Amino acid sequence: MDRREALGQLGALALAAAAAEVGAVGKQSREGDVSMDNQHTRKLWEQCLEQLRENGSFIDTSLVEADSPDMAREAVSYLFMSLASAYILMARSDPDNPEFLPLVNHVLDYAAPNPDATYYFARITSEGVYRVFGYRNSVHWVDFLTGYDFVGFTDKPGKAFASKQIDNFIINDDGSFELYLSNTRPAGYLGNWMKLEPRVNYLLIRQFAYGPDEVDARMGIERLDKTSAPQIHSSEKTAGLIDDIIRHVKTSSSAWPGFARWLHEYPVNTFHIFPLKGVGEVEGQSYYESLYEIAQDQALLIEFTLPKQCFYWNIQIADRFWRTLEYMNRHTSFNGHEERTDNDGKVRIVIAHQDPGVANWVDACGVTEGHLLIRFQQADSRPVPTTKLLPYDEVDKFLPAETRRVSMAERAQQIRRWRMARQLRRSW
């Protein structure tokens, strides 16, 4: 048995143990007949677990030492997260009655979500006519993306089409807007419209906040050409839901960690531009990524020349499963909202497990191996970041004298301010 099969069985056993505990509590709580045993439920649950056991390779551990006990626990934790996400997305994915669901966030942190962003997902169909409605508010920018067969929804991921940004829309004086989506523009309609290409079956909306005081756009979605009440407790629908959840756990758990696999051919602690196209990247955005290895007593110094024109940029850190490290309560990301450059026009960033007291610090949280990502949006150049791996206690020797410093109290206030701001955003 290889390590992937072992992890798959470990995950299934963990689910089984949880189910057994719940079942025992439920059995004891039944009044008058504690010996009653729900054979149908047990049989179906065992069938579901067996489907997970049959594909023990669905947790992609090719970039981690997953045969260690600690990493095995992380892998199983990833499985539980995938299960939670699968239920949310599958149970409410109805193209006839669409609604915006949370795709990823600080809890469902697979796929390396940007800490500056919120992600809304809705199932649609290319034959439908839809209206997105809401208010622009003050968030830095909003991206609308359509595509087909999003990761986890089918055995093989499909492709994304071109995205549109909200600042290209017509916005009313009161901040309200509406966007129609259909395969042909509605007759006589001259407002905001997105063409639904053949095979389109999802809409993904990403909102990016540059500063903590910005307010997200408020949005809803409705289908105009068809109205139908969803079936409730239909045997056929529930059976399909169970199959969809299992497939989603298998495919998403395999696919998302694998998005960093291309970096495995490069040395660690070196940045390279993300080569893939059509997988949901934001239009006009360049992604630079690196696998890192930083010991507890080391620091990684990153340098690049900031483009003269750049609408947005940020840096974040994730683990080898491509899960963004804790950003609600720790300083694992920052962006260009505040001045980050030194006198020579360069940005210098310190990645370390301890706070060196510099403004441009990213907390590695004790995770010694992981993934770094830098984004530049609408930039007039594409600077490739360079790196130096240093002893932690020698970092100051490589920083200019004007490097902006922050005290422990200032850092705590910075984290607190972003924590409050992120709680006010719609993550669920």
MIDRENGU-38015 format. One record per residue (C-alpha): residue number from 1; x, y, z. Coordinates in steps of 0.2 Angstrom, whole numbers, padded with zeros to 4 digits. Example, Ala and Ser with C-alpha at 12.3 -4.5 7.8 and 13.67 -1.06 7.14 Angstrom:
% residues 2
ZAKOL pos    c1    c2    c3
ZAKOL   1  0062 -0022  0039
ZAKOL   2  0068 -0005  0036
//
This chain:
% residues 428
ZAKOL pos    c1    c2    c3
ZAKOL   1  0000  0000  0000
ZAKOL   2  0008  0017 -0005
ZAKOL   3  0006  0033  0005
ZAKOL   4 -0009  0039 -0005
ZAKOL   5 -0019  0024 -0003
ZAKOL   6 -0015  0024  0016
ZAKOL   7 -0021  0042  0017
ZAKOL   8 -0037  0038  0007
ZAKOL   9 -0041  0024  0020
ZAKOL  10 -0036  0035  0034
ZAKOL  11 -0048  0048  0029
ZAKOL  12 -0062  0035  0026
ZAKOL  13 -0059  0028  0043
ZAKOL  14 -0059  0045  0051
ZAKOL  15 -0076  0048  0043
ZAKOL  16 -0082  0031  0049
ZAKOL  17 -0077  0035  0067
ZAKOL  18 -0086  0051  0067
ZAKOL  19 -0102  0043  0060
ZAKOL  20 -0101  0029  0072
ZAKOL  21 -0100  0041  0087
ZAKOL  22 -0115  0051  0080
ZAKOL  23 -0124  0035  0077
ZAKOL  24 -0122  0029  0095
ZAKOL  25 -0128  0046  0102
ZAKOL  26 -0143  0045  0090
ZAKOL  27 -0147  0027  0095
ZAKOL  28 -0146  0031  0114
ZAKOL  29 -0158  0045  0111
ZAKOL  30 -0172  0036  0103
ZAKOL  31 -0186  0033  0116
ZAKOL  32 -0193  0016  0119
ZAKOL  33 -0183  0006  0107
ZAKOL  34 -0164  0007  0110
ZAKOL  35 -0161 -0009  0100
ZAKOL  36 -0168 -0002  0084
ZAKOL  37 -0154 -0002  0071
ZAKOL  38 -0156  0008  0055
ZAKOL  39 -0149 -0005  0042
ZAKOL  40 -0153  0006  0027
ZAKOL  41 -0144  0021  0033
ZAKOL  42 -0129  0011  0039
ZAKOL  43 -0128  0001  0022
ZAKOL  44 -0128  0017  0012
ZAKOL  45 -0115  0026  0023
ZAKOL  46 -0104  0011  0021
ZAKOL  47 -0106  0012  0002
ZAKOL  48 -0101  0030  0002
ZAKOL  49 -0086  0026  0013
ZAKOL  50 -0081  0012  0001
ZAKOL  51 -0082  0024 -0014
ZAKOL  52 -0069  0035 -0005
ZAKOL  53 -0058  0020 -0001
ZAKOL  54 -0058  0013 -0019
ZAKOL  55 -0049  0029 -0024
ZAKOL  56 -0036  0031 -0011
ZAKOL  57 -0025  0042 -0022
ZAKOL  58 -0037  0056 -0023
ZAKOL  59 -0027  0066 -0010
ZAKOL  60 -0013  0073 -0020
ZAKOL  61  0003  0072 -0009
ZAKOL  62  0016  0073 -0023
ZAKOL  63  0023  0090 -0016
ZAKOL  64  0023  0085  0002
ZAKOL  65  0031  0072  0014
ZAKOL  66  0014  0065  0018
ZAKOL  67  0020  0049  0025
ZAKOL  68  0024  0058  0041
ZAKOL  69  0011  0058  0055
ZAKOL  70  0009  0077  0055
ZAKOL  71  0007  0078  0037
ZAKOL  72 -0005  0063  0037
ZAKOL  73 -0016  0073  0049
ZAKOL  74 -0015  0088  0038
ZAKOL  75 -0020  0078  0023
ZAKOL  76 -0035  0070  0032
ZAKOL  77 -0040  0088  0038
ZAKOL  78 -0040  0093  0020
ZAKOL  79 -0052  0079  0016
ZAKOL  80 -0064  0085  0029
ZAKOL  81 -0063  0102  0022
ZAKOL  82 -0067  0096  0005
ZAKOL  83 -0082  0086  0011
ZAKOL  84 -0089  0102  0020
ZAKOL  85 -0086  0112  0004
ZAKOL  86 -0094  0099 -0007
ZAKOL  87 -0110  0099  0003
ZAKOL  88 -0112  0118  0002
ZAKOL  89 -0109  0118 -0017
ZAKOL  90 -0118  0103 -0022
ZAKOL  91 -0133  0105 -0011
ZAKOL  92 -0137  0122 -0017
ZAKOL  93 -0131  0122 -0035
ZAKOL  94 -0147  0124 -0045
ZAKOL  95 -0146  0134 -0062
ZAKOL  96 -0165  0136 -0062
ZAKOL  97 -0164  0144 -0044
ZAKOL  98 -0147  0152 -0043
ZAKOL  99 -0139  0160 -0028
ZAKOL 100 -0121  0165 -0024
ZAKOL 101 -0113  0152 -0013
ZAKOL 102 -0096  0154 -0004
ZAKOL 103 -0082  0145 -0015
ZAKOL 104 -0067  0148 -0004
ZAKOL 105 -0063  0158  0012
ZAKOL 106 -0053  0158  0028
ZAKOL 107 -0061  0142  0033
ZAKOL 108 -0063  0133  0016
ZAKOL 109 -0045  0139  0012
ZAKOL 110 -0041  0126 -0002
ZAKOL 111 -0036  0133 -0019
ZAKOL 112 -0025  0147 -0011
ZAKOL 113 -0039  0160 -0009
ZAKOL 114 -0032  0178 -0009
ZAKOL 115 -0034  0185  0008
ZAKOL 116 -0040  0202  0000
ZAKOL 117 -0054  0193 -0009
ZAKOL 118 -0071  0186 -0007
ZAKOL 119 -0077  0172 -0019
ZAKOL 120 -0095  0170 -0024
ZAKOL 121 -0101  0155 -0035
ZAKOL 122 -0117  0151 -0044
ZAKOL 123 -0122  0137 -0056
ZAKOL 124 -0130  0143 -0072
ZAKOL 125 -0134  0136 -0089
ZAKOL 126 -0129  0143 -0106
ZAKOL 127 -0147  0142 -0112
ZAKOL 128 -0153  0153 -0098
ZAKOL 129 -0156  0172 -0096
ZAKOL 130 -0150  0178 -0079
ZAKOL 131 -0149  0195 -0070
ZAKOL 132 -0136  0200 -0057
ZAKOL 133 -0142  0215 -0047
ZAKOL 134 -0135  0225 -0033
ZAKOL 135 -0124  0240 -0027
ZAKOL 136 -0106  0244 -0032
ZAKOL 137 -0101  0251 -0015
ZAKOL 138 -0082  0255 -0013
ZAKOL 139 -0073  0239 -0014
ZAKOL 140 -0057  0241 -0025
ZAKOL 141 -0063  0230 -0039
ZAKOL 142 -0074  0216 -0044
ZAKOL 143 -0072  0203 -0057
ZAKOL 144 -0085  0192 -0066
ZAKOL 145 -0080  0176 -0074
ZAKOL 146 -0090  0163 -0083
ZAKOL 147 -0084  0145 -0088
ZAKOL 148 -0089  0127 -0089
ZAKOL 149 -0085  0112 -0078
ZAKOL 150 -0077  0121 -0063
ZAKOL 151 -0064  0111 -0053
ZAKOL 152 -0073  0097 -0043
ZAKOL 153 -0089  0097 -0052
ZAKOL 154 -0084  0085 -0066
ZAKOL 155 -0070  0072 -0067
ZAKOL 156 -0060  0083 -0078
ZAKOL 157 -0060  0102 -0076
ZAKOL 158 -0066  0113 -0090
ZAKOL 159 -0061  0130 -0095
ZAKOL 160 -0065  0148 -0090
ZAKOL 161 -0069  0162 -0103
ZAKOL 162 -0064  0180 -0103
ZAKOL 163 -0069  0190 -0087
ZAKOL 164 -0077  0207 -0085
ZAKOL 165 -0074  0220 -0072
ZAKOL 166 -0087  0230 -0063
ZAKOL 167 -0079  0247 -0067
ZAKOL 168 -0083  0244 -0086
ZAKOL 169 -0101  0243 -0081
ZAKOL 170 -0114  0256 -0081
ZAKOL 171 -0117  0261 -0063
ZAKOL 172 -0132  0271 -0058
ZAKOL 173 -0131  0287 -0048
ZAKOL 174 -0136  0278 -0032
ZAKOL 175 -0123  0265 -0035
ZAKOL 176 -0135  0252 -0041
ZAKOL 177 -0131  0241 -0056
ZAKOL 178 -0138  0226 -0065
ZAKOL 179 -0130  0214 -0077
ZAKOL 180 -0139  0202 -0089
ZAKOL 181 -0131  0186 -0094
ZAKOL 182 -0138  0176 -0109
ZAKOL 183 -0132  0168 -0126
ZAKOL 184 -0139  0183 -0136
ZAKOL 185 -0141  0201 -0130
ZAKOL 186 -0160  0204 -0125
ZAKOL 187 -0169  0214 -0139
ZAKOL 188 -0167  0232 -0136
ZAKOL 189 -0157  0231 -0121
ZAKOL 190 -0141  0242 -0121
ZAKOL 191 -0136  0240 -0103
ZAKOL 192 -0123  0228 -0095
ZAKOL 193 -0122  0211 -0103
ZAKOL 194 -0111  0196 -0104
ZAKOL 195 -0113  0183 -0117
ZAKOL 196 -0115  0165 -0111
ZAKOL 197 -0104  0154 -0122
ZAKOL 198 -0110  0137 -0126
ZAKOL 199 -0107  0125 -0112
ZAKOL 200 -0106  0138 -0099
ZAKOL 201 -0112  0132 -0082
ZAKOL 202 -0105  0143 -0069
ZAKOL 203 -0103  0161 -0064
ZAKOL 204 -0088  0166 -0052
ZAKOL 205 -0088  0183 -0044
ZAKOL 206 -0072  0189 -0035
ZAKOL 207 -0071  0205 -0025
ZAKOL 208 -0054  0212 -0020
ZAKOL 209 -0052  0225 -0006
ZAKOL 210 -0036  0235 -0006
ZAKOL 211 -0039  0243  0011
ZAKOL 212 -0049  0238  0027
ZAKOL 213 -0061  0252  0025
ZAKOL 214 -0068  0247  0008
ZAKOL 215 -0086  0240  0007
ZAKOL 216 -0090  0225 -0004
ZAKOL 217 -0103  0226 -0018
ZAKOL 218 -0119  0218 -0013
ZAKOL 219 -0126  0207 -0026
ZAKOL 220 -0140  0194 -0030
ZAKOL 221 -0144  0184 -0045
ZAKOL 222 -0161  0177 -0053
ZAKOL 223 -0165  0167 -0068
ZAKOL 224 -0178  0177 -0079
ZAKOL 225 -0183  0164 -0093
ZAKOL 226 -0188  0150 -0081
ZAKOL 227 -0196  0149 -0064
ZAKOL 228 -0198  0133 -0055
ZAKOL 229 -0199  0128 -0037
ZAKOL 230 -0184  0116 -0032
ZAKOL 231 -0189  0098 -0027
ZAKOL 232 -0188  0095 -0009
ZAKOL 233 -0183  0078 -0002
ZAKOL 234 -0184  0069 -0019
ZAKOL 235 -0176  0052 -0019
ZAKOL 236 -0169  0054 -0036
ZAKOL 237 -0162  0072 -0031
ZAKOL 238 -0155  0066 -0015
ZAKOL 239 -0146  0051 -0023
ZAKOL 240 -0139  0062 -0036
ZAKOL 241 -0133  0074 -0022
ZAKOL 242 -0124  0060 -0013
ZAKOL 243 -0115  0055 -0029
ZAKOL 244 -0110  0073 -0033
ZAKOL 245 -0103  0076 -0016
ZAKOL 246 -0092  0060 -0017
ZAKOL 247 -0086  0065 -0034
ZAKOL 248 -0082  0083 -0029
ZAKOL 249 -0072  0077 -0014
ZAKOL 250 -0062  0065 -0025
ZAKOL 251 -0059  0077 -0039
ZAKOL 252 -0056  0093 -0030
ZAKOL 253 -0045  0085 -0017
ZAKOL 254 -0034  0079 -0031
ZAKOL 255 -0034  0094 -0042
ZAKOL 256 -0031  0109 -0031
ZAKOL 257 -0015  0104 -0023
ZAKOL 258 -0009  0099 -0040
ZAKOL 259 -0010  0116 -0047
ZAKOL 260  0007  0119 -0039
ZAKOL 261  0014  0103 -0046
ZAKOL 262  0022  0113 -0061
ZAKOL 263  0034  0122 -0048
ZAKOL 264  0041  0105 -0043
ZAKOL 265  0054  0106 -0058
ZAKOL 266  0061  0122 -0052
ZAKOL 267  0073  0125 -0037
ZAKOL 268  0064  0130 -0021
ZAKOL 269  0064  0149 -0016
ZAKOL 270  0063  0155 -0034
ZAKOL 271  0049  0164 -0042
ZAKOL 272  0041  0159 -0059
ZAKOL 273  0026  0166 -0069
ZAKOL 274  0011  0155 -0068
ZAKOL 275  0010  0146 -0085
ZAKOL 276 -0008  0140 -0086
ZAKOL 277 -0022  0148 -0095
ZAKOL 278 -0041  0146 -0095
ZAKOL 279 -0041  0140 -0077
ZAKOL 280 -0050  0155 -0069
ZAKOL 281 -0035  0167 -0069
ZAKOL 282 -0041  0186 -0067
ZAKOL 283 -0039  0195 -0084
ZAKOL 284 -0025  0207 -0084
ZAKOL 285 -0016  0199 -0069
ZAKOL 286  0001  0191 -0068
ZAKOL 287  0005  0178 -0056
ZAKOL 288  0022  0174 -0049
ZAKOL 289  0024  0158 -0038
ZAKOL 290  0037  0149 -0029
ZAKOL 291  0039  0134 -0018
ZAKOL 292  0048  0139 -0002
ZAKOL 293  0058  0130  0011
ZAKOL 294  0062  0141  0026
ZAKOL 295  0069  0134  0043
ZAKOL 296  0063  0141  0059
ZAKOL 297  0079  0150  0061
ZAKOL 298  0079  0157  0043
ZAKOL 299  0071  0171  0033
ZAKOL 300  0068  0173  0015
ZAKOL 301  0071  0190  0008
ZAKOL 302  0061  0194 -0008
ZAKOL 303  0065  0209 -0019
ZAKOL 304  0057  0217 -0035
ZAKOL 305  0055  0234 -0043
ZAKOL 306  0037  0239 -0042
ZAKOL 307  0029  0243 -0059
ZAKOL 308  0027  0262 -0061
ZAKOL 309  0008  0258 -0065
ZAKOL 310  0000  0245 -0055
ZAKOL 311 -0019  0244 -0051
ZAKOL 312 -0016  0231 -0037
ZAKOL 313 -0003  0220 -0031
ZAKOL 314 -0001  0208 -0016
ZAKOL 315  0008  0194 -0008
ZAKOL 316  0002  0179  0001
ZAKOL 317  0008  0162  0008
ZAKOL 318  0001  0145  0008
ZAKOL 319  0006  0127  0013
ZAKOL 320  0010  0113  0001
ZAKOL 321 -0008  0108 -0001
ZAKOL 322 -0011  0125 -0008
ZAKOL 323 -0021  0131  0007
ZAKOL 324 -0018  0149  0012
ZAKOL 325 -0011  0150  0029
ZAKOL 326 -0021  0158  0043
ZAKOL 327 -0025  0176  0038
ZAKOL 328 -0040  0181  0049
ZAKOL 329 -0029  0182  0064
ZAKOL 330 -0011  0182  0058
ZAKOL 331  0000  0193  0046
ZAKOL 332  0001  0181  0031
ZAKOL 333 -0002  0193  0017
ZAKOL 334 -0002  0211  0013
ZAKOL 335 -0004  0222 -0002
ZAKOL 336  0001  0239 -0010
ZAKOL 337 -0013  0249 -0002
ZAKOL 338  0001  0257  0009
ZAKOL 339  0018  0263  0003
ZAKOL 340  0029  0247  0002
ZAKOL 341  0044  0254 -0008
ZAKOL 342  0061  0259 -0002
ZAKOL 343  0071  0274 -0009
ZAKOL 344  0078  0264 -0023
ZAKOL 345  0060  0260 -0030
ZAKOL 346  0062  0242 -0024
ZAKOL 347  0050  0232 -0013
ZAKOL 348  0058  0221  0000
ZAKOL 349  0048  0208  0009
ZAKOL 350  0054  0197  0023
ZAKOL 351  0046  0179  0025
ZAKOL 352  0050  0172  0042
ZAKOL 353  0042  0163  0057
ZAKOL 354  0046  0177  0069
ZAKOL 355  0041  0195  0067
ZAKOL 356  0057  0205  0063
ZAKOL 357  0048  0222  0066
ZAKOL 358  0048  0228  0048
ZAKOL 359  0032  0233  0039
ZAKOL 360  0034  0221  0024
ZAKOL 361  0034  0205  0034
ZAKOL 362  0024  0189  0030
ZAKOL 363  0021  0177  0044
ZAKOL 364  0026  0159  0039
ZAKOL 365  0017  0153  0055
ZAKOL 366  0030  0139  0058
ZAKOL 367  0026  0130  0042
ZAKOL 368  0043  0127  0035
ZAKOL 369  0038  0121  0017
ZAKOL 370  0025  0129  0007
ZAKOL 371  0020  0140 -0007
ZAKOL 372  0022  0159 -0011
ZAKOL 373  0011  0169 -0023
ZAKOL 374  0013  0187 -0029
ZAKOL 375  0000  0196 -0040
ZAKOL 376  0001  0211 -0051
ZAKOL 377 -0015  0218 -0059
ZAKOL 378 -0015  0230 -0074
ZAKOL 379  0004  0233 -0072
ZAKOL 380  0015  0241 -0085
ZAKOL 381  0029  0229 -0082
ZAKOL 382  0032  0211 -0076
ZAKOL 383  0046  0211 -0063
ZAKOL 384  0052  0194 -0058
ZAKOL 385  0055  0194 -0039
ZAKOL 386  0072  0188 -0033
ZAKOL 387  0076  0180 -0017
ZAKOL 388  0089  0177 -0003
ZAKOL 389  0088  0164  0010
ZAKOL 390  0096  0171  0026
ZAKOL 391  0099  0167  0044
ZAKOL 392  0085  0176  0053
ZAKOL 393  0096  0186  0065
ZAKOL 394  0105  0193  0049
ZAKOL 395  0090  0200  0040
ZAKOL 396  0094  0218  0045
ZAKOL 397  0111  0218  0036
ZAKOL 398  0102  0216  0020
ZAKOL 399  0089  0230  0023
ZAKOL 400  0091  0248  0019
ZAKOL 401  0092  0261  0033
ZAKOL 402  0075  0268  0028
ZAKOL 403  0066  0252  0030
ZAKOL 404  0050  0256  0038
ZAKOL 405  0048  0248  0056
ZAKOL 406  0033  0243  0066
ZAKOL 407  0031  0240  0084
ZAKOL 408  0023  0225  0092
ZAKOL 409  0008  0236  0097
ZAKOL 410  0007  0243  0079
ZAKOL 411  0007  0225  0072
ZAKOL 412 -0007  0220  0084
ZAKOL 413 -0017  0235  0078
ZAKOL 414 -0014  0231  0060
ZAKOL 415 -0020  0213  0062
ZAKOL 416 -0035  0218  0072
ZAKOL 417 -0040  0231  0059
ZAKOL 418 -0040  0219  0045
ZAKOL 419 -0048  0205  0056
ZAKOL 420 -0063  0217  0059
ZAKOL 421 -0064  0222  0041
ZAKOL 422 -0064  0204  0035
ZAKOL 423 -0078  0199  0047
ZAKOL 424 -0089  0212  0040
ZAKOL 425 -0087  0205  0022
ZAKOL 426 -0099  0191  0016
ZAKOL 427 -0088  0175  0017
ZAKOL 428 -0103  0163  0019
//
